[in-house]
Amino acid sequence: MKTPLVKFLLFFLVVSPIVLFGTSFSDENKEQNENQKKKHSSFEIPSYANVFSTESTFLDAKSDLLEAITNNGLVISYISHAKNMLENTAIVSGITKPVYSDAEIYLFCKANLSHNLVAGNPHNIVLCPYSIAIYVLTDEPERVYLSYRKVETSDKKVKALTQPIEGLLIQIIEEVI
């Protein structure tokens, strides 16, 4: 049985650093997120998107993204040439000014994460494959954006299954930025 002194020491050594440093890290993360948002375009970032940016060129960032994806043992299953599609359909939609000067979306999967996801619930297949969008806004030619769609759910089981996927997507994007 642990004495009150031992319990206090354990608390002091284990919990207090988490509380103390967790708060400062949390505040630091909030500050970094706010700074990151200020760096983004004048458009509000939607809650369902995690958006990052770099001042690299599109071609360099795209090359780094492709390298990061393949270095993580992933195979791209599809490339959506979003800018071209939007450009080709702009006239029909009455759009006169293009939104993107470059925009592509890369879709890929990681077998073990996807198997865990669908084993948890076969209907989770709608969350596959994962995607990372890379794009440059016409009004901001000096900034390249990389983003992915977050899974917004109150289902704790689904959230637990998608956290490793989000971690992978963030890791890939951080290799680019």
Biotite code that builds the C-alpha atoms (Angstrom):
import biotite.structure as struc

atoms = struc.array([
    struc.Atom([0.000, 0.000, 0.000], chain_id="A", res_id=1, res_name="MET", atom_name="CA", element="C"),
    struc.Atom([1.349, 3.421, -0.917], chain_id="A", res_id=2, res_name="LYS", atom_name="CA", element="C"),
    struc.Atom([1.754, 5.972, 1.818], chain_id="A", res_id=3, res_name="THR", atom_name="CA", element="C"),
    struc.Atom([0.399, 9.488, 1.371], chain_id="A", res_id=4, res_name="PRO", atom_name="CA", element="C"),
    struc.Atom([3.968, 10.733, 0.891], chain_id="A", res_id=5, res_name="LEU", atom_name="CA", element="C"),
    struc.Atom([4.614, 8.242, -1.930], chain_id="A", res_id=6, res_name="VAL", atom_name="CA", element="C"),
    struc.Atom([1.297, 9.191, -3.560], chain_id="A", res_id=7, res_name="LYS", atom_name="CA", element="C"),
    struc.Atom([2.203, 12.866, -3.319], chain_id="A", res_id=8, res_name="PHE", atom_name="CA", element="C"),
    struc.Atom([5.640, 12.256, -4.842], chain_id="A", res_id=9, res_name="LEU", atom_name="CA", element="C"),
    struc.Atom([4.148, 10.225, -7.675], chain_id="A", res_id=10, res_name="LEU", atom_name="CA", element="C"),
    struc.Atom([1.638, 12.964, -8.313], chain_id="A", res_id=11, res_name="PHE", atom_name="CA", element="C"),
    struc.Atom([4.343, 15.592, -8.190], chain_id="A", res_id=12, res_name="PHE", atom_name="CA", element="C"),
    struc.Atom([6.697, 13.698, -10.510], chain_id="A", res_id=13, res_name="LEU", atom_name="CA", element="C"),
    struc.Atom([4.146, 12.367, -12.993], chain_id="A", res_id=14, res_name="VAL", atom_name="CA", element="C"),
    struc.Atom([1.041, 14.535, -13.046], chain_id="A", res_id=15, res_name="VAL", atom_name="CA", element="C"),
    struc.Atom([2.331, 18.003, -12.218], chain_id="A", res_id=16, res_name="SER", atom_name="CA", element="C"),
    struc.Atom([4.728, 18.186, -15.212], chain_id="A", res_id=17, res_name="PRO", atom_name="CA", element="C"),
    struc.Atom([1.843, 17.202, -17.490], chain_id="A", res_id=18, res_name="ILE", atom_name="CA", element="C"),
    struc.Atom([-0.368, 19.865, -15.976], chain_id="A", res_id=19, res_name="VAL", atom_name="CA", element="C"),
    struc.Atom([2.328, 22.519, -15.983], chain_id="A", res_id=20, res_name="LEU", atom_name="CA", element="C"),
    struc.Atom([3.861, 21.796, -19.357], chain_id="A", res_id=21, res_name="PHE", atom_name="CA", element="C"),
    struc.Atom([0.611, 20.636, -20.932], chain_id="A", res_id=22, res_name="GLY", atom_name="CA", element="C"),
    struc.Atom([-0.867, 24.057, -20.280], chain_id="A", res_id=23, res_name="THR", atom_name="CA", element="C"),
    struc.Atom([2.101, 25.871, -21.750], chain_id="A", res_id=24, res_name="SER", atom_name="CA", element="C"),
    struc.Atom([2.224, 23.531, -24.738], chain_id="A", res_id=25, res_name="PHE", atom_name="CA", element="C"),
    struc.Atom([-1.511, 23.965, -25.191], chain_id="A", res_id=26, res_name="SER", atom_name="CA", element="C"),
    struc.Atom([-1.165, 27.741, -25.059], chain_id="A", res_id=27, res_name="ASP", atom_name="CA", element="C"),
    struc.Atom([1.800, 27.526, -27.423], chain_id="A", res_id=28, res_name="GLU", atom_name="CA", element="C"),
    struc.Atom([-0.212, 25.354, -29.827], chain_id="A", res_id=29, res_name="ASN", atom_name="CA", element="C"),
    struc.Atom([-3.121, 27.796, -29.695], chain_id="A", res_id=30, res_name="LYS", atom_name="CA", element="C"),
    struc.Atom([-0.718, 30.631, -30.462], chain_id="A", res_id=31, res_name="GLU", atom_name="CA", element="C"),
    struc.Atom([0.835, 28.674, -33.336], chain_id="A", res_id=32, res_name="GLN", atom_name="CA", element="C"),
    struc.Atom([-2.622, 27.865, -34.696], chain_id="A", res_id=33, res_name="ASN", atom_name="CA", element="C"),
    struc.Atom([-3.632, 31.516, -34.508], chain_id="A", res_id=34, res_name="GLU", atom_name="CA", element="C"),
    struc.Atom([-0.408, 32.553, -36.251], chain_id="A", res_id=35, res_name="ASN", atom_name="CA", element="C"),
    struc.Atom([-0.966, 29.861, -38.878], chain_id="A", res_id=36, res_name="GLN", atom_name="CA", element="C"),
    struc.Atom([-4.527, 31.126, -39.454], chain_id="A", res_id=37, res_name="LYS", atom_name="CA", element="C"),
    struc.Atom([-3.220, 34.678, -39.879], chain_id="A", res_id=38, res_name="LYS", atom_name="CA", element="C"),
    struc.Atom([-0.889, 33.369, -42.576], chain_id="A", res_id=39, res_name="LYS", atom_name="CA", element="C"),
    struc.Atom([-3.809, 31.840, -44.442], chain_id="A", res_id=40, res_name="HIS", atom_name="CA", element="C"),
    struc.Atom([-5.938, 33.599, -46.967], chain_id="A", res_id=41, res_name="SER", atom_name="CA", element="C"),
    struc.Atom([-8.677, 36.018, -46.127], chain_id="A", res_id=42, res_name="SER", atom_name="CA", element="C"),
    struc.Atom([-11.147, 33.117, -46.270], chain_id="A", res_id=43, res_name="PHE", atom_name="CA", element="C"),
    struc.Atom([-12.169, 31.539, -42.992], chain_id="A", res_id=44, res_name="GLU", atom_name="CA", element="C"),
    struc.Atom([-10.869, 28.011, -42.583], chain_id="A", res_id=45, res_name="ILE", atom_name="CA", element="C"),
    struc.Atom([-13.821, 25.652, -42.128], chain_id="A", res_id=46, res_name="PRO", atom_name="CA", element="C"),
    struc.Atom([-13.911, 23.422, -39.059], chain_id="A", res_id=47, res_name="SER", atom_name="CA", element="C"),
    struc.Atom([-13.851, 20.280, -41.214], chain_id="A", res_id=48, res_name="TYR", atom_name="CA", element="C"),
    struc.Atom([-10.544, 21.215, -42.864], chain_id="A", res_id=49, res_name="ALA", atom_name="CA", element="C"),
    struc.Atom([-7.039, 21.144, -41.461], chain_id="A", res_id=50, res_name="ASN", atom_name="CA", element="C"),
    struc.Atom([-5.098, 23.643, -43.572], chain_id="A", res_id=51, res_name="VAL", atom_name="CA", element="C"),
    struc.Atom([-1.360, 24.229, -43.693], chain_id="A", res_id=52, res_name="PHE", atom_name="CA", element="C"),
    struc.Atom([0.673, 26.508, -45.907], chain_id="A", res_id=53, res_name="SER", atom_name="CA", element="C"),
    struc.Atom([4.172, 27.110, -47.157], chain_id="A", res_id=54, res_name="THR", atom_name="CA", element="C"),
    struc.Atom([5.883, 29.765, -49.218], chain_id="A", res_id=55, res_name="GLU", atom_name="CA", element="C"),
    struc.Atom([7.442, 27.121, -51.439], chain_id="A", res_id=56, res_name="SER", atom_name="CA", element="C"),
    struc.Atom([6.625, 26.905, -55.128], chain_id="A", res_id=57, res_name="THR", atom_name="CA", element="C"),
    struc.Atom([3.777, 24.636, -56.158], chain_id="A", res_id=58, res_name="PHE", atom_name="CA", element="C"),
    struc.Atom([6.109, 22.329, -58.084], chain_id="A", res_id=59, res_name="LEU", atom_name="CA", element="C"),
    struc.Atom([8.552, 22.018, -55.170], chain_id="A", res_id=60, res_name="ASP", atom_name="CA", element="C"),
    struc.Atom([5.761, 21.423, -52.642], chain_id="A", res_id=61, res_name="ALA", atom_name="CA", element="C"),
    struc.Atom([4.113, 18.899, -54.984], chain_id="A", res_id=62, res_name="LYS", atom_name="CA", element="C"),
    struc.Atom([7.414, 17.058, -55.412], chain_id="A", res_id=63, res_name="SER", atom_name="CA", element="C"),
    struc.Atom([7.929, 17.031, -51.631], chain_id="A", res_id=64, res_name="ASP", atom_name="CA", element="C"),
    struc.Atom([4.353, 15.808, -51.108], chain_id="A", res_id=65, res_name="LEU", atom_name="CA", element="C"),
    struc.Atom([4.755, 12.937, -53.565], chain_id="A", res_id=66, res_name="LEU", atom_name="CA", element="C"),
    struc.Atom([8.057, 11.997, -51.928], chain_id="A", res_id=67, res_name="GLU", atom_name="CA", element="C"),
    struc.Atom([6.532, 12.116, -48.427], chain_id="A", res_id=68, res_name="ALA", atom_name="CA", element="C"),
    struc.Atom([3.618, 9.930, -49.505], chain_id="A", res_id=69, res_name="ILE", atom_name="CA", element="C"),
    struc.Atom([5.833, 7.298, -51.107], chain_id="A", res_id=70, res_name="THR", atom_name="CA", element="C"),
    struc.Atom([8.424, 7.453, -48.286], chain_id="A", res_id=71, res_name="ASN", atom_name="CA", element="C"),
    struc.Atom([5.623, 6.442, -45.927], chain_id="A", res_id=72, res_name="ASN", atom_name="CA", element="C"),
    struc.Atom([5.066, 3.296, -47.999], chain_id="A", res_id=73, res_name="GLY", atom_name="CA", element="C"),
    struc.Atom([1.861, 4.570, -49.568], chain_id="A", res_id=74, res_name="LEU", atom_name="CA", element="C"),
    struc.Atom([0.709, 4.239, -53.155], chain_id="A", res_id=75, res_name="VAL", atom_name="CA", element="C"),
    struc.Atom([-1.357, 6.983, -54.746], chain_id="A", res_id=76, res_name="ILE", atom_name="CA", element="C"),
    struc.Atom([-4.529, 5.449, -56.132], chain_id="A", res_id=77, res_name="SER", atom_name="CA", element="C"),
    struc.Atom([-5.903, 8.556, -57.841], chain_id="A", res_id=78, res_name="TYR", atom_name="CA", element="C"),
    struc.Atom([-4.962, 12.133, -58.647], chain_id="A", res_id=79, res_name="ILE", atom_name="CA", element="C"),
    struc.Atom([-7.772, 14.623, -59.002], chain_id="A", res_id=80, res_name="SER", atom_name="CA", element="C"),
    struc.Atom([-6.731, 17.492, -61.242], chain_id="A", res_id=81, res_name="HIS", atom_name="CA", element="C"),
    struc.Atom([-9.125, 19.857, -59.493], chain_id="A", res_id=82, res_name="ALA", atom_name="CA", element="C"),
    struc.Atom([-7.859, 23.059, -61.091], chain_id="A", res_id=83, res_name="LYS", atom_name="CA", element="C"),
    struc.Atom([-8.323, 21.641, -64.596], chain_id="A", res_id=84, res_name="ASN", atom_name="CA", element="C"),
    struc.Atom([-11.809, 20.332, -63.837], chain_id="A", res_id=85, res_name="MET", atom_name="CA", element="C"),
    struc.Atom([-12.906, 23.654, -62.365], chain_id="A", res_id=86, res_name="LEU", atom_name="CA", element="C"),
    struc.Atom([-11.298, 25.564, -65.222], chain_id="A", res_id=87, res_name="GLU", atom_name="CA", element="C"),
    struc.Atom([-13.045, 23.357, -67.807], chain_id="A", res_id=88, res_name="ASN", atom_name="CA", element="C"),
    struc.Atom([-16.462, 23.836, -66.213], chain_id="A", res_id=89, res_name="THR", atom_name="CA", element="C"),
    struc.Atom([-16.159, 27.516, -65.251], chain_id="A", res_id=90, res_name="ALA", atom_name="CA", element="C"),
    struc.Atom([-18.020, 28.893, -68.248], chain_id="A", res_id=91, res_name="ILE", atom_name="CA", element="C"),
    struc.Atom([-20.984, 26.562, -67.731], chain_id="A", res_id=92, res_name="VAL", atom_name="CA", element="C"),
    struc.Atom([-21.111, 27.653, -64.084], chain_id="A", res_id=93, res_name="SER", atom_name="CA", element="C"),
    struc.Atom([-20.849, 31.352, -64.886], chain_id="A", res_id=94, res_name="GLY", atom_name="CA", element="C"),
    struc.Atom([-17.449, 31.701, -63.219], chain_id="A", res_id=95, res_name="ILE", atom_name="CA", element="C"),
    struc.Atom([-15.195, 34.295, -64.825], chain_id="A", res_id=96, res_name="THR", atom_name="CA", element="C"),
    struc.Atom([-12.258, 34.381, -62.413], chain_id="A", res_id=97, res_name="LYS", atom_name="CA", element="C"),
    struc.Atom([-10.432, 31.164, -61.513], chain_id="A", res_id=98, res_name="PRO", atom_name="CA", element="C"),
    struc.Atom([-10.038, 30.416, -57.806], chain_id="A", res_id=99, res_name="VAL", atom_name="CA", element="C"),
    struc.Atom([-6.851, 28.349, -58.156], chain_id="A", res_id=100, res_name="TYR", atom_name="CA", element="C"),
    struc.Atom([-3.728, 28.789, -60.211], chain_id="A", res_id=101, res_name="SER", atom_name="CA", element="C"),
    struc.Atom([-2.859, 25.169, -59.318], chain_id="A", res_id=102, res_name="ASP", atom_name="CA", element="C"),
    struc.Atom([-4.880, 22.529, -57.470], chain_id="A", res_id=103, res_name="ALA", atom_name="CA", element="C"),
    struc.Atom([-4.584, 18.766, -57.208], chain_id="A", res_id=104, res_name="GLU", atom_name="CA", element="C"),
    struc.Atom([-5.876, 16.205, -54.741], chain_id="A", res_id=105, res_name="ILE", atom_name="CA", element="C"),
    struc.Atom([-3.972, 13.000, -54.018], chain_id="A", res_id=106, res_name="TYR", atom_name="CA", element="C"),
    struc.Atom([-5.843, 9.930, -52.789], chain_id="A", res_id=107, res_name="LEU", atom_name="CA", element="C"),
    struc.Atom([-4.097, 7.009, -51.101], chain_id="A", res_id=108, res_name="PHE", atom_name="CA", element="C"),
    struc.Atom([-4.497, 4.400, -48.379], chain_id="A", res_id=109, res_name="CYS", atom_name="CA", element="C"),
    struc.Atom([-2.466, 2.683, -45.698], chain_id="A", res_id=110, res_name="LYS", atom_name="CA", element="C"),
    struc.Atom([-3.574, -0.948, -45.479], chain_id="A", res_id=111, res_name="ALA", atom_name="CA", element="C"),
    struc.Atom([-3.327, -1.521, -41.732], chain_id="A", res_id=112, res_name="ASN", atom_name="CA", element="C"),
    struc.Atom([-5.123, 1.729, -40.863], chain_id="A", res_id=113, res_name="LEU", atom_name="CA", element="C"),
    struc.Atom([-7.864, 1.097, -43.418], chain_id="A", res_id=114, res_name="SER", atom_name="CA", element="C"),
    struc.Atom([-8.369, -2.506, -42.301], chain_id="A", res_id=115, res_name="HIS", atom_name="CA", element="C"),
    struc.Atom([-8.735, -1.348, -38.687], chain_id="A", res_id=116, res_name="ASN", atom_name="CA", element="C"),
    struc.Atom([-11.146, 1.359, -39.787], chain_id="A", res_id=117, res_name="LEU", atom_name="CA", element="C"),
    struc.Atom([-13.495, -0.971, -41.669], chain_id="A", res_id=118, res_name="VAL", atom_name="CA", element="C"),
    struc.Atom([-13.149, -3.803, -39.150], chain_id="A", res_id=119, res_name="ALA", atom_name="CA", element="C"),
    struc.Atom([-14.536, -1.342, -36.577], chain_id="A", res_id=120, res_name="GLY", atom_name="CA", element="C"),
    struc.Atom([-17.539, -0.758, -38.822], chain_id="A", res_id=121, res_name="ASN", atom_name="CA", element="C"),
    struc.Atom([-17.848, -1.841, -42.477], chain_id="A", res_id=122, res_name="PRO", atom_name="CA", element="C"),
    struc.Atom([-19.650, 1.434, -43.276], chain_id="A", res_id=123, res_name="HIS", atom_name="CA", element="C"),
    struc.Atom([-16.451, 3.331, -42.444], chain_id="A", res_id=124, res_name="ASN", atom_name="CA", element="C"),
    struc.Atom([-15.383, 2.522, -46.001], chain_id="A", res_id=125, res_name="ILE", atom_name="CA", element="C"),
    struc.Atom([-16.689, 5.980, -46.902], chain_id="A", res_id=126, res_name="VAL", atom_name="CA", element="C"),
    struc.Atom([-13.648, 7.355, -45.042], chain_id="A", res_id=127, res_name="LEU", atom_name="CA", element="C"),
    struc.Atom([-11.294, 5.647, -47.525], chain_id="A", res_id=128, res_name="CYS", atom_name="CA", element="C"),
    struc.Atom([-9.163, 6.562, -49.313], chain_id="A", res_id=129, res_name="PRO", atom_name="CA", element="C"),
    struc.Atom([-7.526, 9.462, -47.508], chain_id="A", res_id=130, res_name="TYR", atom_name="CA", element="C"),
    struc.Atom([-6.740, 12.605, -49.427], chain_id="A", res_id=131, res_name="SER", atom_name="CA", element="C"),
    struc.Atom([-4.441, 15.582, -49.297], chain_id="A", res_id=132, res_name="ILE", atom_name="CA", element="C"),
    struc.Atom([-5.200, 18.620, -51.405], chain_id="A", res_id=133, res_name="ALA", atom_name="CA", element="C"),
    struc.Atom([-2.395, 20.883, -52.600], chain_id="A", res_id=134, res_name="ILE", atom_name="CA", element="C"),
    struc.Atom([-3.338, 24.208, -54.142], chain_id="A", res_id=135, res_name="TYR", atom_name="CA", element="C"),
    struc.Atom([-2.439, 27.816, -54.831], chain_id="A", res_id=136, res_name="VAL", atom_name="CA", element="C"),
    struc.Atom([-5.087, 30.509, -54.732], chain_id="A", res_id=137, res_name="LEU", atom_name="CA", element="C"),
    struc.Atom([-5.095, 32.845, -57.713], chain_id="A", res_id=138, res_name="THR", atom_name="CA", element="C"),
    struc.Atom([-5.077, 35.823, -55.322], chain_id="A", res_id=139, res_name="ASP", atom_name="CA", element="C"),
    struc.Atom([-2.118, 34.415, -53.336], chain_id="A", res_id=140, res_name="GLU", atom_name="CA", element="C"),
    struc.Atom([0.435, 33.103, -55.838], chain_id="A", res_id=141, res_name="PRO", atom_name="CA", element="C"),
    struc.Atom([3.248, 33.153, -53.255], chain_id="A", res_id=142, res_name="GLU", atom_name="CA", element="C"),
    struc.Atom([1.603, 30.598, -50.920], chain_id="A", res_id=143, res_name="ARG", atom_name="CA", element="C"),
    struc.Atom([0.948, 26.901, -51.375], chain_id="A", res_id=144, res_name="VAL", atom_name="CA", element="C"),
    struc.Atom([-1.782, 25.312, -49.254], chain_id="A", res_id=145, res_name="TYR", atom_name="CA", element="C"),
    struc.Atom([-1.985, 21.678, -48.195], chain_id="A", res_id=146, res_name="LEU", atom_name="CA", element="C"),
    struc.Atom([-5.085, 20.403, -46.479], chain_id="A", res_id=147, res_name="SER", atom_name="CA", element="C"),
    struc.Atom([-7.105, 17.380, -45.584], chain_id="A", res_id=148, res_name="TYR", atom_name="CA", element="C"),
    struc.Atom([-10.683, 16.800, -44.497], chain_id="A", res_id=149, res_name="ARG", atom_name="CA", element="C"),
    struc.Atom([-11.100, 16.032, -40.789], chain_id="A", res_id=150, res_name="LYS", atom_name="CA", element="C"),
    struc.Atom([-13.533, 13.372, -39.661], chain_id="A", res_id=151, res_name="VAL", atom_name="CA", element="C"),
    struc.Atom([-16.113, 15.227, -37.607], chain_id="A", res_id=152, res_name="GLU", atom_name="CA", element="C"),
    struc.Atom([-17.930, 12.766, -35.419], chain_id="A", res_id=153, res_name="THR", atom_name="CA", element="C"),
    struc.Atom([-19.068, 12.382, -31.853], chain_id="A", res_id=154, res_name="SER", atom_name="CA", element="C"),
    struc.Atom([-18.583, 8.598, -32.147], chain_id="A", res_id=155, res_name="ASP", atom_name="CA", element="C"),
    struc.Atom([-15.579, 7.944, -29.903], chain_id="A", res_id=156, res_name="LYS", atom_name="CA", element="C"),
    struc.Atom([-14.849, 4.608, -31.551], chain_id="A", res_id=157, res_name="LYS", atom_name="CA", element="C"),
    struc.Atom([-14.661, 6.151, -35.035], chain_id="A", res_id=158, res_name="VAL", atom_name="CA", element="C"),
    struc.Atom([-12.599, 9.046, -33.697], chain_id="A", res_id=159, res_name="LYS", atom_name="CA", element="C"),
    struc.Atom([-10.142, 6.567, -32.128], chain_id="A", res_id=160, res_name="ALA", atom_name="CA", element="C"),
    struc.Atom([-9.868, 4.716, -35.451], chain_id="A", res_id=161, res_name="LEU", atom_name="CA", element="C"),
    struc.Atom([-9.315, 7.899, -37.464], chain_id="A", res_id=162, res_name="THR", atom_name="CA", element="C"),
    struc.Atom([-6.760, 9.540, -35.144], chain_id="A", res_id=163, res_name="GLN", atom_name="CA", element="C"),
    struc.Atom([-3.859, 7.474, -36.534], chain_id="A", res_id=164, res_name="PRO", atom_name="CA", element="C"),
    struc.Atom([-4.973, 8.409, -40.048], chain_id="A", res_id=165, res_name="ILE", atom_name="CA", element="C"),
    struc.Atom([-5.034, 12.106, -39.160], chain_id="A", res_id=166, res_name="GLU", atom_name="CA", element="C"),
    struc.Atom([-1.621, 11.686, -37.554], chain_id="A", res_id=167, res_name="GLY", atom_name="CA", element="C"),
    struc.Atom([-0.295, 10.184, -40.781], chain_id="A", res_id=168, res_name="LEU", atom_name="CA", element="C"),
    struc.Atom([-1.764, 12.994, -42.892], chain_id="A", res_id=169, res_name="LEU", atom_name="CA", element="C"),
    struc.Atom([-0.271, 15.641, -40.610], chain_id="A", res_id=170, res_name="ILE", atom_name="CA", element="C"),
    struc.Atom([3.103, 13.882, -40.668], chain_id="A", res_id=171, res_name="GLN", atom_name="CA", element="C"),
    struc.Atom([3.085, 13.836, -44.466], chain_id="A", res_id=172, res_name="ILE", atom_name="CA", element="C"),
    struc.Atom([2.125, 17.506, -44.714], chain_id="A", res_id=173, res_name="ILE", atom_name="CA", element="C"),
    struc.Atom([4.719, 18.537, -42.126], chain_id="A", res_id=174, res_name="GLU", atom_name="CA", element="C"),
    struc.Atom([7.375, 16.858, -44.286], chain_id="A", res_id=175, res_name="GLU", atom_name="CA", element="C"),
    struc.Atom([6.359, 19.271, -47.040], chain_id="A", res_id=176, res_name="VAL", atom_name="CA", element="C"),
    struc.Atom([6.065, 22.488, -45.078], chain_id="A", res_id=177, res_name="ILE", atom_name="CA", element="C"),
])
